[in-house]
Amino acid sequence: MRLIVTRTGGFAGLRSEWDIDIEEQPDSTEWEILIDTLPWDDAAALPPEPDRFIYQIRCAPREVTLAERQVTGPWRELVDRVRQAGEPSSRRRSDGADPTR
């Protein structure tokens, strides 16, 4: 089971993505419990806010897009665990520009 968290926006317009395989994690059962108990269907879409992050969380067949202020409680736990489990797979401006140039 693949879990992908994409964070876009922020002051510099960076995009970061973390992609992990839940079955490869030493605590995969805990991951599965957390994923199964998240309120996937209860997340209401909020309008984008300037200089704030937007998180897209995907674990097929479920997907949710959350504003930064919605990433609390179990969503925050999930995002923090994903960030700790691996390095971002990409880092670029959300408008496609290369931030290193």
N, CA, C and O atoms as CSV, one atom per row, in Angstrom:
chain,resi,resn,atom,element,x,y,z
A,1,MET,N,N,0.853,-1.166,0.000
A,1,MET,CA,C,0.000,0.000,0.000
A,1,MET,C,C,0.902,1.233,0.000
A,1,MET,O,O,1.744,1.394,0.883
A,2,ARG,N,N,0.720,2.095,-0.990
A,2,ARG,CA,C,1.518,3.313,-1.117
A,2,ARG,C,C,0.783,4.479,-0.478
A,2,ARG,O,O,-0.432,4.618,-0.613
A,3,LEU,N,N,1.537,5.306,0.214
A,3,LEU,CA,C,1.024,6.522,0.827
A,3,LEU,C,C,1.850,7.679,0.282
A,3,LEU,O,O,3.076,7.686,0.392
A,4,ILE,N,N,1.172,8.648,-0.302
A,4,ILE,CA,C,1.855,9.788,-0.911
A,4,ILE,C,C,1.312,11.066,-0.292
A,4,ILE,O,O,0.103,11.298,-0.289
A,5,VAL,N,N,2.207,11.893,0.232
A,5,VAL,CA,C,1.845,13.193,0.775
A,5,VAL,C,C,2.579,14.242,-0.050
A,5,VAL,O,O,3.804,14.211,-0.168
A,6,THR,N,N,1.816,15.167,-0.616
A,6,THR,CA,C,2.376,16.252,-1.400
A,6,THR,C,C,2.036,17.566,-0.704
A,6,THR,O,O,0.880,17.828,-0.374
A,7,ARG,N,N,3.056,18.381,-0.488
A,7,ARG,CA,C,2.855,19.693,0.127
A,7,ARG,C,C,3.280,20.743,-0.876
A,7,ARG,O,O,4.410,20.726,-1.364
A,8,THR,N,N,2.367,21.664,-1.186
A,8,THR,CA,C,2.658,22.735,-2.134
A,8,THR,C,C,2.372,24.080,-1.490
A,8,THR,O,O,1.676,24.176,-0.479
A,9,GLY,N,N,2.932,25.117,-2.106
A,9,GLY,CA,C,2.661,26.475,-1.647
A,9,GLY,C,C,3.702,26.983,-0.681
A,9,GLY,O,O,4.891,26.689,-0.808
A,10,GLY,N,N,3.238,27.754,0.288
A,10,GLY,CA,C,4.147,28.382,1.231
A,10,GLY,C,C,4.726,29.649,0.630
A,10,GLY,O,O,4.457,29.984,-0.524
A,11,PHE,N,N,5.508,30.337,1.409
A,11,PHE,CA,C,6.080,31.621,1.007
A,11,PHE,C,C,6.921,31.516,-0.265
A,11,PHE,O,O,6.842,32.384,-1.134
A,12,ALA,N,N,7.722,30.462,-0.375
A,12,ALA,CA,C,8.607,30.311,-1.531
A,12,ALA,C,C,7.990,29.497,-2.665
A,12,ALA,O,O,8.633,29.311,-3.698
A,13,GLY,N,N,6.779,29.014,-2.503
A,13,GLY,CA,C,6.131,28.238,-3.555
A,13,GLY,C,C,6.767,26.887,-3.801
A,13,GLY,O,O,6.744,26.385,-4.925
A,14,LEU,N,N,7.333,26.294,-2.766
A,14,LEU,CA,C,7.993,24.998,-2.930
A,14,LEU,C,C,6.986,23.863,-2.977
A,14,LEU,O,O,5.871,23.973,-2.468
A,15,ARG,N,N,7.402,22.779,-3.595
A,15,ARG,CA,C,6.605,21.550,-3.648
A,15,ARG,C,C,7.481,20.428,-3.103
A,15,ARG,O,O,8.609,20.228,-3.554
A,16,SER,N,N,6.949,19.706,-2.133
A,16,SER,CA,C,7.644,18.537,-1.589
A,16,SER,C,C,6.699,17.360,-1.636
A,16,SER,O,O,5.494,17.501,-1.423
A,17,GLU,N,N,7.262,16.185,-1.920
A,17,GLU,CA,C,6.435,14.981,-1.972
A,17,GLU,C,C,7.160,13.841,-1.280
A,17,GLU,O,O,8.346,13.601,-1.512
A,18,TRP,N,N,6.428,13.147,-0.431
A,18,TRP,CA,C,6.945,11.975,0.260
A,18,TRP,C,C,6.108,10.781,-0.172
A,18,TRP,O,O,4.879,10.853,-0.180
A,19,ASP,N,N,6.757,9.697,-0.525
A,19,ASP,CA,C,6.098,8.505,-1.046
A,19,ASP,C,C,6.680,7.318,-0.294
A,19,ASP,O,O,7.871,7.028,-0.407
A,20,ILE,N,N,5.843,6.635,0.469
A,20,ILE,CA,C,6.341,5.485,1.219
A,20,ILE,C,C,5.463,4.266,0.963
A,20,ILE,O,O,4.287,4.387,0.620
A,21,ASP,N,N,6.048,3.112,1.135
A,21,ASP,CA,C,5.329,1.847,1.051
A,21,ASP,C,C,5.051,1.403,2.485
A,21,ASP,O,O,5.976,1.100,3.238
A,22,ILE,N,N,3.786,1.368,2.851
A,22,ILE,CA,C,3.392,1.047,4.228
A,22,ILE,C,C,3.886,-0.335,4.637
A,22,ILE,O,O,4.331,-0.520,5.769
A,23,GLU,N,N,3.812,-1.314,3.725
A,23,GLU,CA,C,4.221,-2.677,4.059
A,23,GLU,C,C,5.714,-2.778,4.398
A,23,GLU,O,O,6.127,-3.705,5.094
A,24,GLU,N,N,6.514,-1.841,3.918
A,24,GLU,CA,C,7.949,-1.863,4.186
A,24,GLU,C,C,8.320,-1.209,5.518
A,24,GLU,O,O,9.476,-1.271,5.937
A,25,GLN,N,N,7.358,-0.591,6.177
A,25,GLN,CA,C,7.628,0.073,7.455
A,25,GLN,C,C,7.650,-0.959,8.579
A,25,GLN,O,O,6.841,-1.888,8.573
A,26,PRO,N,N,8.568,-0.814,9.553
A,26,PRO,CA,C,8.644,-1.790,10.640
A,26,PRO,C,C,7.376,-1.830,11.498
A,26,PRO,O,O,7.097,-2.841,12.143
A,27,ASP,N,N,6.613,-0.744,11.509
A,27,ASP,CA,C,5.375,-0.675,12.284
A,27,ASP,C,C,4.166,-0.551,11.349
A,27,ASP,O,O,3.280,0.275,11.568
A,28,SER,N,N,4.146,-1.381,10.310
A,28,SER,CA,C,3.119,-1.279,9.267
A,28,SER,C,C,1.699,-1.411,9.809
A,28,SER,O,O,0.784,-0.770,9.293
A,29,THR,N,N,1.503,-2.223,10.827
A,29,THR,CA,C,0.161,-2.366,11.403
A,29,THR,C,C,-0.324,-1.049,11.994
A,29,THR,O,O,-1.488,-0.686,11.829
A,30,GLU,N,N,0.559,-0.336,12.677
A,30,GLU,CA,C,0.191,0.961,13.241
A,30,GLU,C,C,-0.140,1.962,12.141
A,30,GLU,O,O,-1.081,2.743,12.279
A,31,TRP,N,N,0.622,1.948,11.056
A,31,TRP,CA,C,0.333,2.804,9.908
A,31,TRP,C,C,-1.061,2.509,9.368
A,31,TRP,O,O,-1.846,3.427,9.134
A,32,GLU,N,N,-1.370,1.224,9.169
A,32,GLU,CA,C,-2.663,0.835,8.604
A,32,GLU,C,C,-3.814,1.259,9.507
A,32,GLU,O,O,-4.848,1.713,9.017
A,33,ILE,N,N,-3.649,1.120,10.812
A,33,ILE,CA,C,-4.688,1.543,11.756
A,33,ILE,C,C,-4.901,3.044,11.649
A,33,ILE,O,O,-6.040,3.506,11.580
A,34,LEU,N,N,-3.815,3.809,11.636
A,34,LEU,CA,C,-3.928,5.261,11.522
A,34,LEU,C,C,-4.633,5.647,10.223
A,34,LEU,O,O,-5.545,6.474,10.239
A,35,ILE,N,N,-4.228,5.067,9.120
A,35,ILE,CA,C,-4.827,5.391,7.818
A,35,ILE,C,C,-6.312,5.045,7.792
A,35,ILE,O,O,-7.121,5.807,7.262
A,36,ASP,N,N,-6.669,3.902,8.361
A,36,ASP,CA,C,-8.069,3.470,8.362
A,36,ASP,C,C,-8.963,4.322,9.261
A,36,ASP,O,O,-10.172,4.386,9.040
A,37,THR,N,N,-8.388,4.974,10.269
A,37,THR,CA,C,-9.206,5.758,11.198
A,37,THR,C,C,-9.267,7.241,10.856
A,37,THR,O,O,-9.956,8.000,11.537
A,38,LEU,N,N,-8.560,7.666,9.815
A,38,LEU,CA,C,-8.603,9.074,9.424
A,38,LEU,C,C,-9.974,9.443,8.862
A,38,LEU,O,O,-10.614,8.619,8.208
A,39,PRO,N,N,-10.433,10.671,9.109
A,39,PRO,CA,C,-11.746,11.109,8.602
A,39,PRO,C,C,-11.689,11.559,7.140
A,39,PRO,O,O,-11.888,12.734,6.835
A,40,TRP,N,N,-11.417,10.613,6.247
A,40,TRP,CA,C,-11.238,10.911,4.819
A,40,TRP,C,C,-12.434,11.646,4.221
A,40,TRP,O,O,-12.255,12.565,3.421
A,41,ASP,N,N,-13.636,11.260,4.594
A,41,ASP,CA,C,-14.838,11.830,3.975
A,41,ASP,C,C,-15.319,13.100,4.659
A,41,ASP,O,O,-16.241,13.748,4.164
A,42,ASP,N,N,-14.721,13.468,5.778
A,42,ASP,CA,C,-15.187,14.623,6.540
A,42,ASP,C,C,-14.388,15.890,6.301
A,42,ASP,O,O,-14.688,16.924,6.898
A,43,ALA,N,N,-13.389,15.838,5.452
A,43,ALA,CA,C,-12.539,17.004,5.213
A,43,ALA,C,C,-13.195,17.928,4.193
A,43,ALA,O,O,-13.295,17.591,3.013
A,44,ALA,N,N,-13.636,19.080,4.651
A,44,ALA,CA,C,-14.261,20.058,3.758
A,44,ALA,C,C,-13.181,20.889,3.074
A,44,ALA,O,O,-12.188,21.270,3.694
A,45,ALA,N,N,-13.385,21.160,1.807
A,45,ALA,CA,C,-12.422,21.965,1.058
A,45,ALA,C,C,-12.462,23.407,1.554
A,45,ALA,O,O,-13.535,23.988,1.715
A,46,LEU,N,N,-11.288,23.974,1.792
A,46,LEU,CA,C,-11.170,25.373,2.190
A,46,LEU,C,C,-10.471,26.147,1.080
A,46,LEU,O,O,-9.661,25.578,0.348
A,47,PRO,N,N,-10.768,27.425,0.947
A,47,PRO,CA,C,-10.090,28.200,-0.093
A,47,PRO,C,C,-8.601,28.349,0.227
A,47,PRO,O,O,-8.221,28.383,1.397
A,48,PRO,N,N,-7.762,28.436,-0.798
A,48,PRO,CA,C,-6.325,28.619,-0.564
A,48,PRO,C,C,-6.056,29.921,0.179
A,48,PRO,O,O,-6.775,30.907,0.013
A,49,GLU,N,N,-5.011,29.909,1.000
A,49,GLU,CA,C,-4.611,31.098,1.734
A,49,GLU,C,C,-3.208,31.493,1.274
A,49,GLU,O,O,-2.356,30.624,1.091
A,50,PRO,N,N,-2.955,32.783,1.085
A,50,PRO,CA,C,-1.627,33.216,0.633
A,50,PRO,C,C,-0.522,32.742,1.589
A,50,PRO,O,O,-0.671,32.783,2.810
A,51,ASP,N,N,0.570,32.301,1.003
A,51,ASP,CA,C,1.776,31.911,1.748
A,51,ASP,C,C,1.550,30.757,2.720
A,51,ASP,O,O,2.321,30.600,3.667
A,52,ARG,N,N,0.529,29.957,2.516
A,52,ARG,CA,C,0.259,28.801,3.366
A,52,ARG,C,C,0.377,27.544,2.522
A,52,ARG,O,O,0.262,27.587,1.297
A,53,PHE,N,N,0.609,26.425,3.193
A,53,PHE,CA,C,0.748,25.149,2.494
A,53,PHE,C,C,-0.605,24.498,2.240
A,53,PHE,O,O,-1.573,24.718,2.968
A,54,ILE,N,N,-0.640,23.692,1.186
A,54,ILE,CA,C,-1.762,22.809,0.872
A,54,ILE,C,C,-1.191,21.401,0.857
A,54,ILE,O,O,-0.129,21.171,0.278
A,55,TYR,N,N,-1.882,20.456,1.485
A,55,TYR,CA,C,-1.442,19.066,1.547
A,55,TYR,C,C,-2.410,18.194,0.767
A,55,TYR,O,O,-3.623,18.268,0.962
A,56,GLN,N,N,-1.870,17.373,-0.114
A,56,GLN,CA,C,-2.664,16.355,-0.786
A,56,GLN,C,C,-2.162,15.019,-0.260
A,56,GLN,O,O,-0.973,14.711,-0.349
A,57,ILE,N,N,-3.080,14.228,0.288
A,57,ILE,CA,C,-2.729,12.941,0.879
A,57,ILE,C,C,-3.479,11.863,0.114
A,57,ILE,O,O,-4.704,11.894,0.004
A,58,ARG,N,N,-2.705,10.892,-0.421
A,58,ARG,CA,C,-3.292,9.827,-1.234
A,58,ARG,C,C,-2.859,8.469,-0.724
A,58,ARG,O,O,-1.678,8.219,-0.483
A,59,CYS,N,N,-3.835,7.603,-0.567
A,59,CYS,CA,C,-3.602,6.205,-0.223
A,59,CYS,C,C,-4.772,5.459,-0.872
A,59,CYS,O,O,-5.838,5.310,-0.275
A,60,ALA,N,N,-4.551,4.995,-2.100
A,60,ALA,CA,C,-5.627,4.450,-2.934
A,60,ALA,C,C,-6.511,3.483,-2.156
A,60,ALA,O,O,-6.021,2.618,-1.430
A,61,PRO,N,N,-7.803,3.642,-2.318
A,61,PRO,CA,C,-8.523,4.525,-3.235
A,61,PRO,C,C,-8.883,5.883,-2.604
A,61,PRO,O,O,-9.676,6.632,-3.175
A,62,ARG,N,N,-8.325,6.197,-1.463
A,62,ARG,CA,C,-8.678,7.428,-0.754
A,62,ARG,C,C,-7.725,8.563,-1.110
A,62,ARG,O,O,-6.543,8.356,-1.388
A,63,GLU,N,N,-8.289,9.775,-1.091
A,63,GLU,CA,C,-7.504,10.968,-1.380
A,63,GLU,C,C,-8.185,12.166,-0.733
A,63,GLU,O,O,-9.411,12.266,-0.723
A,64,VAL,N,N,-7.374,13.074,-0.193
A,64,VAL,CA,C,-7.919,14.270,0.421
A,64,VAL,C,C,-6.947,15.424,0.204
A,64,VAL,O,O,-5.733,15.224,0.156
A,65,THR,N,N,-7.491,16.632,0.072
A,65,THR,CA,C,-6.689,17.841,-0.018
A,65,THR,C,C,-7.045,18.704,1.182
A,65,THR,O,O,-8.215,19.003,1.421
A,66,LEU,N,N,-6.017,19.103,1.937
A,66,LEU,CA,C,-6.231,19.854,3.168
A,66,LEU,C,C,-5.435,21.145,3.162
A,66,LEU,O,O,-4.287,21.174,2.718
A,67,ALA,N,N,-6.045,22.210,3.654
A,67,ALA,CA,C,-5.316,23.450,3.895
A,67,ALA,C,C,-4.430,23.233,5.113
A,67,ALA,O,O,-4.711,22.376,5.951
A,68,GLU,N,N,-3.373,24.005,5.205
A,68,GLU,CA,C,-2.417,23.852,6.309
A,68,GLU,C,C,-3.104,23.857,7.673
A,68,GLU,O,O,-2.739,23.069,8.546
A,69,ARG,N,N,-4.079,24.719,7.868
A,69,ARG,CA,C,-4.744,24.795,9.181
A,69,ARG,C,C,-5.624,23.583,9.479
A,69,ARG,O,O,-6.047,23.403,10.621
A,70,GLN,N,N,-5.907,22.753,8.482
A,70,GLN,CA,C,-6.677,21.533,8.702
A,70,GLN,C,C,-5.799,20.350,9.099
A,70,GLN,O,O,-6.315,19.318,9.528
A,71,VAL,N,N,-4.495,20.483,8.963
A,71,VAL,CA,C,-3.586,19.382,9.265
A,71,VAL,C,C,-3.315,19.401,10.773
A,71,VAL,O,O,-2.290,19.892,11.245
A,72,THR,N,N,-4.286,18.841,11.503
A,72,THR,CA,C,-4.220,18.767,12.963
A,72,THR,C,C,-4.598,17.354,13.391
A,72,THR,O,O,-5.061,16.555,12.577
A,73,GLY,N,N,-4.403,17.053,14.657
A,73,GLY,CA,C,-4.799,15.763,15.202
A,73,GLY,C,C,-4.197,14.602,14.432
A,73,GLY,O,O,-2.985,14.572,14.219
A,74,PRO,N,N,-5.027,13.633,14.002
A,74,PRO,CA,C,-4.494,12.462,13.299
A,74,PRO,C,C,-3.879,12.804,11.944
A,74,PRO,O,O,-2.964,12.114,11.494
A,75,TRP,N,N,-4.371,13.863,11.284
A,75,TRP,CA,C,-3.748,14.277,10.021
A,75,TRP,C,C,-2.320,14.749,10.269
A,75,TRP,O,O,-1.418,14.417,9.500
A,76,ARG,N,N,-2.107,15.515,11.329
A,76,ARG,CA,C,-0.761,15.991,11.670
A,76,ARG,C,C,0.137,14.806,11.999
A,76,ARG,O,O,1.294,14.761,11.579
A,77,GLU,N,N,-0.398,13.845,12.754
A,77,GLU,CA,C,0.384,12.653,13.092
A,77,GLU,C,C,0.825,11.927,11.820
A,77,GLU,O,O,1.980,11.517,11.706
A,78,LEU,N,N,-0.087,11.770,10.873
A,78,LEU,CA,C,0.239,11.087,9.623
A,78,LEU,C,C,1.310,11.849,8.835
A,78,LEU,O,O,2.296,11.257,8.397
A,79,VAL,N,N,1.119,13.148,8.657
A,79,VAL,CA,C,2.075,13.949,7.890
A,79,VAL,C,C,3.456,13.896,8.552
A,79,VAL,O,O,4.465,13.721,7.868
A,80,ASP,N,N,3.502,14.045,9.860
A,80,ASP,CA,C,4.791,14.007,10.569
A,80,ASP,C,C,5.464,12.650,10.419
A,80,ASP,O,O,6.677,12.580,10.222
A,81,ARG,N,N,4.692,11.577,10.511
A,81,ARG,CA,C,5.265,10.233,10.362
A,81,ARG,C,C,5.796,10.004,8.950
A,81,ARG,O,O,6.855,9.401,8.773
A,82,VAL,N,N,5.068,10.479,7.953
A,82,VAL,CA,C,5.513,10.321,6.563
A,82,VAL,C,C,6.804,11.094,6.349
A,82,VAL,O,O,7.732,10.585,5.720
A,83,ARG,N,N,6.873,12.305,6.859
A,83,ARG,CA,C,8.093,13.112,6.689
A,83,ARG,C,C,9.290,12.469,7.381
A,83,ARG,O,O,10.412,12.566,6.883
A,84,GLN,N,N,9.070,11.818,8.517
A,84,GLN,CA,C,10.160,11.160,9.234
A,84,GLN,C,C,10.585,9.863,8.551
A,84,GLN,O,O,11.741,9.457,8.667
A,85,ALA,N,N,9.665,9.209,7.839
A,85,ALA,CA,C,9.952,7.902,7.239
A,85,ALA,C,C,10.802,8.007,5.984
A,85,ALA,O,O,11.384,7.010,5.558
A,86,GLY,N,N,10.889,9.179,5.385
A,86,GLY,CA,C,11.671,9.277,4.158
A,86,GLY,C,C,11.966,10.696,3.769
A,86,GLY,O,O,11.437,11.645,4.349
A,87,GLU,N,N,12.811,10.829,2.788
A,87,GLU,CA,C,13.189,12.129,2.246
A,87,GLU,C,C,12.178,12.564,1.190
A,87,GLU,O,O,11.561,11.720,0.540
A,88,PRO,N,N,12.006,13.866,1.015
A,88,PRO,CA,C,11.131,14.324,-0.073
A,88,PRO,C,C,11.658,13.824,-1.413
A,88,PRO,O,O,12.864,13.837,-1.657
A,89,SER,N,N,10.744,13.381,-2.282
A,89,SER,CA,C,11.162,12.875,-3.581
A,89,SER,C,C,11.324,13.990,-4.594
A,89,SER,O,O,11.951,13.791,-5.635
A,90,SER,N,N,10.767,15.167,-4.308
A,90,SER,CA,C,10.964,16.299,-5.212
A,90,SER,C,C,10.851,17.583,-4.420
A,90,SER,O,O,10.200,17.643,-3.377
A,91,ARG,N,N,11.504,18.607,-4.942
A,91,ARG,CA,C,11.441,19.911,-4.288
A,91,ARG,C,C,11.616,20.968,-5.371
A,91,ARG,O,O,12.722,21.201,-5.860
A,92,ARG,N,N,10.518,21.597,-5.733
A,92,ARG,CA,C,10.565,22.638,-6.751
A,92,ARG,C,C,9.414,23.597,-6.498
A,92,ARG,O,O,8.497,23.300,-5.732
A,93,ARG,N,N,9.473,24.738,-7.143
A,93,ARG,CA,C,8.396,25.712,-6.984
A,93,ARG,C,C,7.114,25.154,-7.595
A,93,ARG,O,O,7.151,24.446,-8.601
A,94,SER,N,N,5.981,25.479,-6.975
A,94,SER,CA,C,4.713,24.970,-7.481
A,94,SER,C,C,4.359,25.548,-8.854
A,94,SER,O,O,3.511,24.992,-9.551
A,95,ASP,N,N,4.997,26.662,-9.256
A,95,ASP,CA,C,4.735,27.216,-10.578
A,95,ASP,C,C,5.650,26.620,-11.640
A,95,ASP,O,O,5.612,27.035,-12.798
A,96,GLY,N,N,6.481,25.636,-11.246
A,96,GLY,CA,C,7.356,24.953,-12.180
A,96,GLY,C,C,8.734,25.559,-12.305
A,96,GLY,O,O,9.605,24.963,-12.938
A,97,ALA,N,N,8.966,26.740,-11.715
A,97,ALA,CA,C,10.279,27.375,-11.808
A,97,ALA,C,C,11.269,26.655,-10.904
A,97,ALA,O,O,10.891,26.107,-9.868
A,98,ASP,N,N,12.505,26.661,-11.291
A,98,ASP,CA,C,13.563,26.052,-10.500
A,98,ASP,C,C,14.012,27.048,-9.426
A,98,ASP,O,O,14.557,28.096,-9.773
A,99,PRO,N,N,13.801,26.754,-8.112
A,99,PRO,CA,C,14.143,27.710,-7.065
A,99,PRO,C,C,15.648,27.874,-6.889
A,99,PRO,O,O,16.074,28.781,-6.174
A,100,THR,N,N,16.464,27.036,-7.511
A,100,THR,CA,C,17.913,27.144,-7.372
A,100,THR,C,C,18.519,28.089,-8.390
A,100,THR,O,O,19.722,28.346,-8.347
A,101,ARG,N,N,17.724,28.610,-9.298
A,101,ARG,CA,C,18.240,29.521,-10.332
A,101,ARG,C,C,17.916,30.940,-10.005
A,101,ARG,O,O,18.271,31.844,-10.761
